[in-house]
Amino acid sequence: MKRPKILAAFKVNVVSALLLGTVASLALGCRSSAYRLSTAEGSEENHTAWIVEGTGTVEADGGALVLREDADGRGMVVWLKRPVSETFDWVFDVSFSNNRCIGVFFFAATGPDGMDVLHPSLSRTGDYEEYLRGHVNTYSVSLHRYWPDGRRNPGSNIRRNPGAHIIASAPDPAIEAGVTYRVNVSKRGAHIRTEVDGVSLHDVTDDGSFGPIWQGGKVGFRLRGDASCSMAVSNVTIR
């Protein structure tokens, strides 16, 4: 299993809906990232990290977090190490360099029985099955759904994992490469809404048919695709 890496120097604005306790960096020989934490009172701290797992490379480039897959890679996920409550708005800009990849955005992610999804006992290789049917309790929304050979995989889904249960589906609005899309993922307990460029995409309530409602947890960005494709994420805000 690959050990998670700490990503350096990418900023995200996090407002008062988050837990504000200090989170220590993992001792992996890398410096922690210095993202900006903005509280309701306007104070700032810089002591948390993004964690990378799976195959590929991640760079902080001009204020954007750029994910790029390795050749024949399994996929990669960049997690925000700080947990997010069960009620939040997660806003970010995302773009894709070509039509040979898919972006998946995890939220409310924990391990079994509420364990931290980044606990060392839950280490992962980046393979998608580990998130769909493994030991990760999470919701996810998919955008820009293309196979690595360029075939389009229609539709944007919200899944409840493990089990890969589709609880909402809609036409994918983020099909163009080289275009920056503004994404908003909103969660209020069991109620989940997503928007792309201010237009409603999903509006669904998890009715508990597949098990208990996932509450708070980690958020993360996943890329899977051809090595020629990169995904850039910027202007990340959680409130």
C-alpha positions as CSV (number, residue, x, y, z in Angstrom):
1,M,0.0,0.0,0.0
2,K,1.2,3.5,-0.8
3,R,1.6,5.8,2.2
4,P,-0.3,9.1,2.0
5,K,1.8,12.2,1.2
6,I,1.4,15.7,2.6
7,L,0.9,18.3,-0.1
8,A,2.6,21.6,0.3
9,A,1.2,25.1,-0.1
10,F,-2.4,25.1,-1.3
11,K,-4.9,27.5,0.3
12,V,-8.6,26.9,1.2
13,N,-10.9,29.2,3.1
14,V,-12.7,27.4,5.9
15,V,-15.3,29.3,7.8
16,S,-16.9,28.7,11.2
17,A,-19.0,25.5,10.3
18,L,-15.8,23.5,10.7
19,L,-14.3,22.1,13.9
20,L,-11.6,24.5,14.9
21,G,-9.3,22.3,16.9
22,T,-5.6,22.0,16.0
23,V,-4.8,19.1,13.7
24,A,-1.1,17.9,13.7
25,S,0.7,17.1,10.5
26,L,1.7,13.4,9.7
27,A,5.4,12.8,10.3
28,L,6.3,11.7,6.8
29,G,9.3,13.9,6.2
30,C,7.4,16.5,4.2
31,R,6.4,20.0,5.3
32,S,2.7,20.6,5.9
33,S,0.6,22.7,3.6
34,A,-0.3,26.2,4.7
35,Y,-3.9,26.7,3.8
36,R,-5.7,29.6,5.3
37,L,-8.4,29.0,8.0
38,S,-10.7,31.9,8.4
39,T,-13.1,31.9,11.4
40,A,-16.2,34.0,11.9
41,E,-14.0,36.3,14.0
42,G,-11.6,36.8,11.2
43,S,-8.6,35.0,12.8
44,E,-6.3,32.9,10.7
45,E,-4.2,29.8,11.4
46,N,-1.9,27.8,9.1
47,H,-1.4,24.3,10.5
48,T,-3.3,21.7,8.5
49,A,-2.5,19.6,5.5
50,W,-3.9,18.0,2.4
51,I,-3.2,14.3,2.2
52,V,-2.6,12.5,-1.2
53,E,-3.3,8.8,-1.7
54,G,-3.1,6.6,-4.8
55,T,-1.1,7.0,-8.0
56,G,-0.2,10.3,-9.8
57,T,1.2,13.7,-8.9
58,V,-0.2,16.8,-7.3
59,E,1.2,20.3,-7.6
60,A,0.2,23.7,-6.3
61,D,0.3,25.9,-9.4
62,G,-0.7,29.5,-9.5
63,G,-3.2,29.1,-6.6
64,A,-4.7,25.9,-8.1
65,L,-4.3,22.3,-6.9
66,V,-3.4,20.3,-10.1
67,L,-3.9,16.5,-10.0
68,R,-2.4,14.4,-12.8
69,E,-2.6,10.6,-13.2
70,D,0.3,8.3,-13.8
71,A,0.3,6.0,-16.9
72,D,-1.9,3.0,-16.1
73,G,-2.6,4.5,-12.7
74,R,-5.4,3.4,-10.4
75,G,-6.5,6.9,-9.5
76,M,-5.7,9.4,-6.8
77,V,-7.5,11.3,-4.1
78,V,-6.5,14.5,-2.3
79,W,-8.2,14.7,1.1
80,L,-8.6,17.8,3.3
81,K,-7.2,16.5,6.6
82,R,-9.6,18.7,8.7
83,P,-13.0,17.1,9.2
84,V,-16.2,19.0,8.1
85,S,-19.5,18.9,10.0
86,E,-22.7,17.4,8.7
87,T,-23.9,20.8,7.6
88,F,-21.8,22.7,5.1
89,D,-21.4,24.4,1.7
90,W,-18.3,23.3,-0.2
91,V,-17.6,25.6,-3.2
92,F,-14.7,25.2,-5.6
93,D,-13.7,25.8,-9.2
94,V,-12.6,22.8,-11.3
95,S,-11.4,22.3,-14.9
96,F,-10.1,19.4,-16.9
97,S,-7.3,19.5,-19.5
98,N,-8.9,17.0,-21.9
99,N,-11.8,14.5,-22.2
100,R,-9.9,11.4,-21.0
101,C,-10.7,11.5,-17.2
102,I,-13.4,11.8,-14.6
103,G,-13.6,13.9,-11.4
104,V,-15.2,12.5,-8.3
105,F,-15.7,14.6,-5.1
106,F,-16.1,12.8,-1.8
107,F,-17.8,14.3,1.2
108,A,-18.9,13.2,4.7
109,A,-16.2,10.5,4.5
110,T,-15.3,8.3,7.5
111,G,-14.1,4.8,8.1
112,P,-16.1,2.0,9.8
113,D,-17.8,3.1,13.0
114,G,-16.9,6.7,12.5
115,M,-13.1,6.0,12.3
116,D,-11.0,8.7,10.6
117,V,-10.9,7.8,6.9
118,L,-7.2,8.6,7.0
119,H,-6.4,6.2,9.8
120,P,-3.3,4.2,8.9
121,S,-5.2,0.9,9.2
122,L,-7.4,2.0,6.2
123,S,-4.5,2.7,3.8
124,R,-5.6,2.5,0.1
125,T,-3.9,2.2,-3.3
126,G,-6.3,4.6,-5.1
127,D,-8.3,1.9,-6.9
128,Y,-11.9,3.1,-7.2
129,E,-13.3,-0.1,-5.8
130,E,-11.7,0.7,-2.5
131,Y,-14.0,3.7,-2.2
132,L,-17.1,2.2,-3.8
133,R,-17.1,-1.1,-2.0
134,G,-14.4,-0.9,0.6
135,H,-14.2,0.5,4.1
136,V,-15.0,4.2,3.3
137,N,-18.4,5.6,4.4
138,T,-19.0,8.5,2.1
139,Y,-21.2,10.3,-0.4
140,S,-19.7,11.3,-3.8
141,V,-20.6,13.4,-6.8
142,S,-19.1,12.7,-10.3
143,L,-18.5,15.2,-13.1
144,H,-16.8,15.2,-16.5
145,R,-17.3,11.5,-16.9
146,Y,-15.0,10.1,-19.6
147,W,-13.2,6.8,-19.9
148,P,-9.4,7.1,-20.4
149,D,-9.8,6.3,-24.1
150,G,-12.1,9.3,-24.6
151,R,-15.4,7.6,-24.6
152,R,-18.1,9.6,-22.8
153,N,-19.8,8.0,-19.8
154,P,-23.1,10.0,-19.6
155,G,-24.5,11.5,-16.5
156,S,-23.5,12.9,-13.1
157,N,-24.3,10.7,-10.1
158,I,-24.4,11.1,-6.4
159,R,-23.5,7.8,-4.8
160,R,-23.7,6.5,-1.3
161,N,-20.8,4.3,-0.4
162,P,-19.9,1.6,0.3
163,G,-22.2,-0.2,-2.1
164,A,-22.0,2.3,-5.0
165,H,-25.7,3.1,-4.5
166,I,-26.9,5.9,-6.9
167,I,-29.2,8.1,-5.0
168,A,-29.4,10.9,-7.6
169,S,-28.5,11.2,-11.3
170,A,-28.6,14.0,-13.8
171,P,-27.1,15.1,-17.2
172,D,-23.4,16.0,-16.7
173,P,-23.0,19.8,-17.2
174,A,-19.2,19.7,-17.0
175,I,-18.4,17.9,-20.3
176,E,-16.1,20.5,-21.9
177,A,-12.3,20.4,-21.5
178,G,-10.5,23.7,-20.7
179,V,-13.6,25.3,-19.1
180,T,-13.6,26.3,-15.5
181,Y,-16.8,25.2,-13.6
182,R,-17.9,26.6,-10.3
183,V,-19.2,23.7,-8.2
184,N,-21.3,24.0,-4.9
185,V,-21.9,20.9,-2.8
186,S,-24.4,21.7,0.0
187,K,-25.3,19.2,2.8
188,R,-27.8,19.7,5.6
189,G,-27.9,16.4,7.4
190,A,-29.5,13.9,5.0
191,H,-30.3,16.6,2.4
192,I,-27.8,17.1,-0.4
193,R,-27.8,19.7,-3.1
194,T,-25.3,20.3,-5.9
195,E,-25.0,23.2,-8.3
196,V,-22.7,23.9,-11.3
197,D,-22.3,27.5,-12.4
198,G,-25.3,28.4,-10.2
199,V,-27.6,25.9,-11.9
200,S,-29.1,23.1,-9.8
201,L,-27.8,19.7,-10.6
202,H,-28.9,17.4,-7.8
203,D,-31.4,17.9,-5.0
204,V,-31.9,14.7,-3.0
205,T,-32.5,13.4,0.5
206,D,-30.9,10.2,1.7
207,D,-33.9,8.3,3.0
208,G,-31.9,5.7,4.8
209,S,-32.8,2.9,2.5
210,F,-29.1,1.8,2.3
211,G,-28.2,2.3,6.0
212,P,-27.6,5.2,8.4
213,I,-27.2,8.8,7.1
214,W,-23.5,9.8,6.8
215,Q,-23.0,12.9,8.9
216,G,-19.7,14.8,9.2
217,G,-16.3,13.7,7.9
218,K,-13.6,14.4,5.3
219,V,-13.9,16.0,1.9
220,G,-11.6,15.0,-1.0
221,F,-11.0,15.4,-4.8
222,R,-10.5,12.3,-7.0
223,L,-9.0,12.1,-10.5
224,R,-9.0,8.9,-12.6
225,G,-8.0,8.9,-16.3
226,D,-5.4,8.9,-18.9
227,A,-1.9,10.2,-18.0
228,S,-2.5,13.1,-20.5
229,C,-5.4,14.5,-18.4
230,S,-5.1,16.8,-15.4
231,M,-7.7,18.3,-13.1
232,A,-7.2,21.8,-11.6
233,V,-9.0,22.8,-8.5
234,S,-9.0,26.3,-7.1
235,N,-10.9,28.9,-5.0
236,V,-12.0,26.3,-2.5
237,T,-14.3,27.5,0.3
238,I,-16.0,25.5,3.0
239,R,-18.6,27.2,5.2
